[in-house]
Amino acid sequence: MKRFYPLLTFSLLLLYGCNSDTDDVDAKVNATLTFSHYWDQTSITNSEFNTLNFTNDHGELMSIERLRYLISDITFTKIDGRTILLEGYNLVDVTNQTNLSYTPSQKIAKGTYSNVSLIFGLVNEKNTDGIYSDLNAASWNVPMMLGGGYHYMQLDGKFINSSNEMQGYNYHTIRAADNAGANPTFPQDTFFRVDLGAITIETDVEIKVAMHIEEWFKNPNTWNLNIYNQMLMPNSTAQILMYENGQSVFTLEEIN
């Protein structure tokens, strides 16, 4: 009988240990982000591209021909302030309607979170030249003379300029750089965090994120395409203006 109690104790520990592991697995679910796109509350897809059917806040008639952008590092903040980082990135390509939905490989624990956020672009320590083969294949690289690494966004199209002529624009966001060449300097960070707010997760969840494209040209800086249209990547002033306008671009649309 003396041997029975240690054996019983071991069995109970094993049983409850296994149940605890099972509970931990069952308590984690998938979090999927889906991305939709708007211009002044009108939903747009690539079917609206390549036509001069948008007017920015400065009054220029313009088109969109290409739109793709990078998001990374989805983070869930617990009520007590601790964070759960789902590392990885997703290149949203609106032109080709690819990667409009992104499910990180890491699952998230059920519960209530005070905030869910994502990074527009890449944080500096992860924005290292040449290390992401899929981004390399997508020609997403930034020239070494501007510090290397990767784009945050490419937004291209045409607009009617002040001479009433059609002209191209390339609204490309990267890490702001000065002194282009072998030793560029970086006046400030231009990636930014998008806070989507509180969320309660009980099962697999879809977080719908809206990009309001008109905000890139509107708030707080009214964008004049006659001044800032091309060669914006080596222009740190333009990059900082785009960073400022980007703060109001993304909103939480819905949680399913």
N, C-alpha and C positions, 0 to 999 in steps of 0.2 A: 504494500500500500504506500510505502514511503516514496516509491518510484512513480506513483500515479500522478502526484501533484505537479512535479516538474514537467512531466509529459503533457498534462492538461494545460498548464500555463503556457508552454511552448506552442501547443496547438491553437490556443486562443489568440496568442500573439500573431501567429501565422495567419489565422483566419481574418482577424481585424486588420492586419497589415495589408493583406490582399484586397480586402474591401476598400480600404483607404486609397490604395493605388487606383482601383477601379473608379472610385468616386472622383479622384483627381482627373482621370482621363475623361470621364463623362461630363465633368464640369467645364471643359474647354470646348469652344466652338469656333467656327470660321467667321471672320470678319471680312466682308467684301466691300470695296469702294467702287462705285460706279460714277461716271462723269458725264454730265450733260452741259450744254453750252447755249448761251442766250445772248441776244443783242436787244437791249431795251425791253426785256421781259418776253421777247419773241424767241421761241426755241429754234435753234438752227442746227443743221447738219451739213455735210459736204454737198448736199443738193443745192444749197444756196451759194456755194462758192463760185468764183470766176465770173461774177456779175457785179456791176457797180450798183449794189442795192443797200448799202449801209452809209449813213451819214454820221460822222463823229461830232463831238461837242464843239469843235472849232468851225464846223460847217463844211468840211471836205467830203465830197462823195467818194466812196472807196469800195473796194472789193476785198475779199479774202481768197487767196489761192492755196495757201498752206498754213496749217496750224498744228503744231505738235509741241508737247511740253513734258517735263520730267517732274514726277513727285517721288518722294522717298521718306523713309523713317517715320512710319505711322506710329504714334505714341498715345497710349491710354494712361490717363492720370487717375489714380485712385483717390478716394475721399480723404485719405490720410496724407496725400501728397506724393506717395510713391508712384513710380512710373513703370510702365511695361512698354518696351520698344520692340516693334516688329520691324526688324531691319530688312532692307531691300529697296527696290525702286521700280518704277513703272513709267515707260515712255508712252504717253497718250498721243495717239496719232488720229486727229479728227479728219484729216484729209482722206485717209485710207480706211477710216472707221475701224481701227484696230486698237486693242488695249484700252477700250473704254470701260472695262471692268477689270478690277485687280483684287485678287485674293492672296495675301501673304501666305507663305508656307507654314509659318508659326501660328498656332491657334491662340485664342485669348480666353481667359477665365471668365465665367459668368459673373455678373455682379453689376454694381452701380459705379460709374466713373464720373468724376467731376468735369472731365474734358477729354476729347479726342482731337488729335492734331496731326498735321502732316507737314513736311518740308517741301516748299516749292524750290526745285533744283536739288543741289547736293550741298551738305555742310562742307566746309573747307577741307577737313581732314579726310573726307571721302571723295573729294573732287580731284583725284589724282590722274594725271595724263596716262591714257592708254590701257588702263587696267580692266576695263569692261568690254569684253569682246563684242557683245551685241550692240553696244552703243558705238563702238568703232565701226562696225559693219553698217550702221545707220548714218554714218558720216556726221556724228554728233559732236565731234571733237572741236576744241578751241585751239587756234594756233599757239605754238609755244611762245611766240613773241608777245602774246597777251597773257601768258601764264599757264597755258595748257589747260588740262581738265576738260570739262564738257559744258555744252549749252544748258541753259535752263528752259528756254523757249525759242521757237522759231515761228514767227507770225509774218507772213508775206502776202503781198497783193499789189493792187494798183490804186491810184487815186487821181482825181482831177486837180491839178495844181493851180496856183494863182494866175498862171498864163493861159488857163483853160485847156491845158494839154494833159494827156494821160501820162502818168509817171509811176515807176515802181517804188515800193517801199519794202524794207526788211527790218521788222521790229524784232530784233534778236536780243535776248537777255542772257548775260553771262556774269561771271565775277568781274566787277569793275576793276580796270587796270589803268595805271598811268605809266608813262615812260616805256612805251612798247619797244621790245628788243630783248636782249639777253637777260636783262635784270629789271623786269617790270615791277612796279610797286602797286599796292592795293589800298586805295583810300578808305574803303569801308566794305563790309559784307553786303552782298546784294541777294543772296538766298534769303528766304524768309519763312517763318512758321505761320501756318494757317490754323487757327483755333476754331473748331466746329461746335464746341459746347459739350454739355453733359449728355450722358447716354446710359441707359440701363440695358444690359445684355442678358437675355434668358435663353436664347437659342441662336442658331446661325443668323447673322445679321447682315443686312445690306444697308450701307451708308451712302446716300446719294448726295454727291457734291456738285454744285453748279458753278460754272465759270461764266461770269458776266463780262463778255469780251469788250463791251463799250467802255468799261471802267479803265482799261489800259490807256485810253485816250482822254480820260475825263477828270479823274479825282485823285489827288488834289490839284494836279497839273493839267491844264487844258493843252492838249497835244497839238502842235502845229506841224503837220506833215511837210509843209513847205520848208521848214527849218530842220526837222529831225526826220529823215526818211531813209537814208542809206548810210553805210559806214558808221553804224552806231556801236559796233563792238569795241573799237578802240577809243570811244568817246565816253570817258568815265562820268562826265556830267549827265549825259543821256542815260547811262546805266543807272545812276542814282535816281533820276527822275522816274524811270520805269519801275524801280524798286518801290518808290513812294506810291506810285499809282497802283501797284500790285496788291497793296494792303487791303483794298476793298473789292478785289476781283472774285474771290471764292466765298461761297456761302453754303451752309448746310441746307439741302433741299428737302430731304425726307429720310426717315429711318424705317426700314421694313424688317 
